[in-house]
Amino acid sequence: MDSTVSTTATAPRGRGRGGRERILSAAARLFATQGIGATGMEQVAEEAPVSKRTLYAHFRTKNDLVIAHLQGLARSGATLEGVLTREDLPPRERIRRLFDQPVTEAAPVRGCPFIDAAAEFPDPDSAVHSYAREQKLRMVRLIAAVVTELGCQEPLPLAEQLATLADGAASRAMVLDEADYGRHARAAAEILLDRALPGPPGKC
């Protein structure tokens, strides 16, 4: 499987004005409802709608399109870890909300898009799988930063435990089509936090 990403994924200005945004929006809908592997480039072009020429002017390969889609999700904050950078929430509440499913228009529940993408591109050296891995490692770093704010003396082990709970809950929520499944993992996370953090339980 090709492990490289084209450096010419974005077309010059003026080519297919607004086309890139329409393509990404169409791809997001199709990927969410039927999966990445089941979505063909021609189908994306029809859904956008744009010509195939415009589609390939913006995204030379499907890998380019998938990674641009995932990058957009990461920037939007509409992923599990998106809540971890919210400055309007206190640190412990950010951890609690890590177990909420991101709100999307798609039904049924889709879980974590990075896990979904890695599963559909199982070669660990592929560009899509590599990007998904980077995001899951970033998630651990973000959790570690939050629990450090809470006074945790060994943040990385706790961050790995919390990330495992969050990813596991997201996967089970998808399999069971139960958006509120994260409540089970949240209860376990509270126990981990109480044991790892200074002060009376639940007070951080």
C-alpha angles and dihedrals in degrees: 000000000000109000096188130092120215114249090211098062093124118069123225117271115279096028109118094348108224090002096115093056092047091049093051092046092050092046091051091054094047096043091050096048103037107012133254098272094052092051117088126201092242090055090052090051091052093047095048089041105233136124119267087244090058092045093053092042088063099033117025093189138021088246089060091052095047094049092047088052092051092045089053091052091049092051093046095057090229093131135085093268095044091090092059093076096048107122092190090070127068114246098256092048089054088057092047092052091051085084096057117100112243111255111250138160091238124103133227107042109274103190121206112355092208092055089045091051093047090051091052091047100041097170102103090211095055117110094240095047090047092052091048090051091051090054093049090050089049088053090059091050091051092049090048090054092051096049089046087059086054092055101259110163095201104036102165098061090046091046091053091050093050092045090051090052092048095047092045092050091049091051093049091046088057095046093046094036088230112139093191095052091110090078089083094054091043090059090052091047091055089057092050091049094048091052096045102041130073122247133036115331115275094010099104 
